[in-house]
Amino acid sequence: MMKLFRNLEIKGTILVYGVITAAAVITAFTWERRFGLLMLGVCAAFFFVYLFVTCRRYRRISQLAADIDQILHGEGQVSLDKYAEGELSILQNEVCKMTVRLREQQLSLKEDKVYLADSLADISHQIRTPLTSINLLVSLLAEQDITHKRRQQLSHELYELLSRIEWLITALLKMSRLDAGTAKFKSESIPLAELLRRGTAPLLVSMDLRDQRLEVSAEGNFIGDVSWTCEAITNIVKNCMEHTPEGGSIEVSASENVLYSEILISDNGRGIEAEDLPHIFERFYKGRDSGEKSFGIGLALARRIIMAQNGTVKAENKMSGGAKFTIRFYKGTV
């Protein structure tokens, strides 16, 4: 009760009520003494009813504040159903909404922390392997009696390892931009034939060294970000190239209809293992046939780029043998 009288709002209300009561009682006494006593009794009764109701309301508000404090400190068994009646019902509904949202955010933050920890562990593992090889190559290059031919060979291997690390870091930076939603995608119109030409150009020399044949056919146009889409096409074609034997062939075709632009990429290699198919687009996932130089990030990056442009990508095995990737960029909301 003493805490109640220390409330400035209550003090102000009592003061105003006292002034009104005094004026009413004095006025009633001027008319007749019994009217004054009656008015004094009625005002006193209203005053005590007001104190009772106010005290009860503030006690419930204090209980609600204590329950909210328990919720904010992680107590998951607190129920707010007892406030479902009266003037606190609106506040109770809003607090329940806030509680649900806070718990969802807390769960999301925990999942993000676990994901970040796993990603950092994967990244450190991916970088540690080539760094170990680089340290070994540097120690071999420091030997005094090394021949010029051996030095050139080691320097070439060192350059390849550094290039792999550079590609990995670049790809991870692109992935982080896509995950954070900060990547800016342009809307450009380009013939599908030109898009495929740009997407496969970086791999022509490597395919020529492997004696692999590239067959490209396309008709129609593509609307989207050309640079990012070329990155996705390059990564998928590169995956096909690495899993196609020497002398094999890779086919890339594209077409357009009223609903979407479609790109088909296939090879005549051994195809994708059945247990790898559900995970092939997962970050850092490496299939059974992946080589030592594979990081397991190229297809994951390609999928993120395609999905960010209202597209889909599917991997499957052809009946005649080999892998097949189907990419579709939809012109409307899927």
Secondary structure, DSSP 8 states (H G I E B T S, - for coil): -HHHHT-HHHHHHHHHHHHHHHHHHHHHHHH-HHHHHHHHHHHHHHHHHHHHHHHHHHHHHHHHHHHHHHHHTT------GGG-SGGGHHHHHHHHHHHHHHHHHHHHHHHHHHHHHHHHHHHHHHHHHHHHHHHHHHHHHT-TT--HHHHHHHHHHHHHHHHHHHHHHHHHHHHHHHHHT------EEEEHHHHHHHHHGGGHHHHHHTT-EEEEEE-SEEEE-HHHHHHHHHHHHHHHHHTS-TT-EEEEEEEE-SSEEEEEEEESSS---TTTGGGTTSTT---TT--TT--S-HHHHHHHHHHTTTEEEEEEE-TTSSEEEEEEEESS--
